[in-house]
Amino acid sequence: MNTIFSDLPNRAIIQVASSVHAGQRDSIPCKFDGIQGKRAQIVSQQRLPISTAITVEYNDTMLLGEVVACTRNVDDMWHIEVRVEQVLTGLQSLMTLRARLLGEQVPEFSMAGAGRR
């Protein structure tokens, strides 16, 4: 099965420390299925080990957390449960304010799903 997450309205990006290049991060396309309490549900084509610290970028929100479950389903996709430690919102406004205060060019907003509301 070949899913193109960029075509989904609830697309998101997982950021995880690279296992190949120290100090760098890998971006993994995924689908954000929601959050209930401190548990977020995402779907990915890539397996993530339990206890992996990740960031999930969805719309104008960043979720910081840890993988607590990762199961392969009959659709050959990985269903990942994340224990959310922090939720950061209003990221586009914060980036724009920072750029203006530092006299920098206002960045093009690139969070996953930006502009899709």
Buried (B, 14 or more C-beta within 10 A) or exposed (E): EEBEBEEBEBBBBBBBBEEEEEEEEEEBBBBBBEBEEEBBBBBBBBEBEEEBEBBBBBBBBBBBBBBBEBEEEEEEBBBBBBBBEEBEEEBBEEBEEEEEEEEEEEEEEEBBBBEEE
